[in-house]
């Protein structure tokens, strides 16, 4: 019997190639590699591990012309809805960007206001604080020291 490549075996079993590789690497399924290093999988071994579900070609659904027409109409309706949703998302993005810009402007205005208030507070504090140079005062003498001399 002809051995299957990894790709063909995945199609025949109806599983992903990664699933087959996992089965091969874990030892759950056995196969050999050819001289090029490609997997050669015996169909009986493949279907032992992955029961036969039919070939890839037999899985393709058969559509009548009427069903194709319905799907096309349904798809065109979905395409219109997708287009409308994308436009709505774009409008929302524009609105969000506008709001972000406004908020950044407000933040900048508040920073400037805070800096002005801070400068005003420093100026008021400087006015309230005694800015004169301190003179060295002579210590006060006690009553007895003044009387005695």
C-alpha positions in Angstrom: 0.0 0.0 0.0 1.2 3.5 -0.8 2.5 5.5 2.2 1.1 9.0 2.8 2.9 12.2 3.3 2.3 14.2 6.5 0.1 16.7 4.6 -2.0 14.0 2.8 -2.3 12.0 6.0 -3.6 15.0 7.9 -6.2 15.6 5.1 -7.3 11.9 5.1 -7.6 11.8 8.9 -9.3 15.2 9.1 -6.8 16.5 11.7 -4.1 19.2 11.7 -0.5 18.4 10.7 0.5 19.5 14.2 -1.8 16.9 15.7 -0.1 14.2 13.6 3.4 15.4 14.5 2.4 15.3 18.2 1.2 11.7 17.8 4.4 10.8 16.0 6.7 12.5 18.5 4.9 11.1 21.5 5.1 7.5 20.1 1.3 7.1 19.9 1.7 6.5 16.2 4.6 5.1 14.2 5.9 6.2 10.9 9.3 6.4 9.0 11.1 9.2 7.3 12.3 8.9 3.7 15.8 9.9 2.4 14.7 13.5 2.2 13.6 13.5 5.8 9.8 13.6 5.0 7.4 11.5 7.0 5.9 8.4 5.3 2.9 7.3 7.1 1.2 3.9 6.5 -2.6 4.4 6.1 -3.4 1.5 8.4 -1.3 3.0 11.2 -2.9 6.4 10.5 -6.5 5.1 10.8 -5.6 3.0 13.8 -4.8 6.2 15.7 -7.3 8.4 13.9 -10.4 6.5 12.7 -11.2 7.1 9.1 -13.7 9.9 8.5 -13.4 9.9 4.7 -11.0 11.7 2.4 -10.7 15.5 2.2 -12.5 15.5 -1.2 -15.5 13.6 0.1 -15.9 16.2 3.0 -16.6 19.0 0.6 -20.3 19.9 0.9 -22.3 19.7 -2.3 -24.3 22.9 -2.9 -27.2 23.3 -5.2 -27.4 26.5 -7.2 -30.2 27.7 -5.0 -28.1 27.2 -1.8 -25.2 29.2 -3.5 -27.6 32.0 -4.3 -28.8 32.1 -0.7 -25.3 32.2 0.7 -24.4 34.9 -1.7 -27.4 37.0 -0.6 -26.6 36.2 3.0 -23.0 37.1 2.4 -23.8 40.4 0.7 -26.0 41.3 3.7 -23.2 40.4 6.0 -20.8 42.5 3.9 -23.1 45.5 4.2 -23.3 45.0 7.9 -19.5 44.6 8.2 -19.1 47.8 6.2 -21.5 49.7 8.4 -19.8 48.4 11.5 -16.4 49.4 10.2 -17.7 52.9 9.4 -19.1 53.1 13.0 -15.8 52.0 14.4 -14.0 54.7 12.3 -16.4 57.4 13.6 -15.9 56.2 17.1 -12.1 56.4 16.6 -12.4 59.9 15.3 -14.6 60.9 18.2 -12.2 59.3 20.7 -9.2 61.1 19.1 -11.1 64.4 19.3 -11.9 63.8 23.0 -8.3 62.8 23.7 -7.2 66.1 22.1 -9.6 68.1 24.2 -8.5 66.3 27.4 -4.9 67.0 26.6 -5.7 70.7 26.1 -7.5 70.7 29.5 -4.6 69.0 31.2 -2.2 71.5 29.8 -4.4 74.4 30.9 -4.7 73.0 34.4 -0.9 72.5 34.6 -0.4 76.1 33.6 -2.9 77.3 36.2 -1.3 75.2 38.9 2.1 76.6 38.0 0.7 80.2 38.2 -1.0 79.5 41.6 2.3 77.9 42.9 4.2 81.0 41.9 1.5 83.2 43.5 1.8 81.2 46.7 5.6 81.5 46.8 5.3 85.2 46.3 2.7 85.5 49.1 4.8 83.4 51.4 7.8 85.6 50.7 5.8 88.7 51.7 4.5 87.0 54.9 8.0 85.8 55.9 10.3 88.2 57.8 13.0 88.9 55.2 15.0 91.2 57.5 18.5 90.2 58.5 18.7 89.0 62.0 20.7 91.1 64.4 22.4 89.5 67.3 20.6 90.5 70.4 22.4 90.9 73.7 21.1 88.5 76.2 18.8 90.0 78.8 20.3 90.5 82.2 18.5 89.4 85.2 17.1 91.8 87.8 19.9 91.1 90.2 22.5 91.5 87.6 21.2 94.9 86.7 21.0 96.0 90.3 24.5 94.8 91.2 26.0 96.2 88.3 
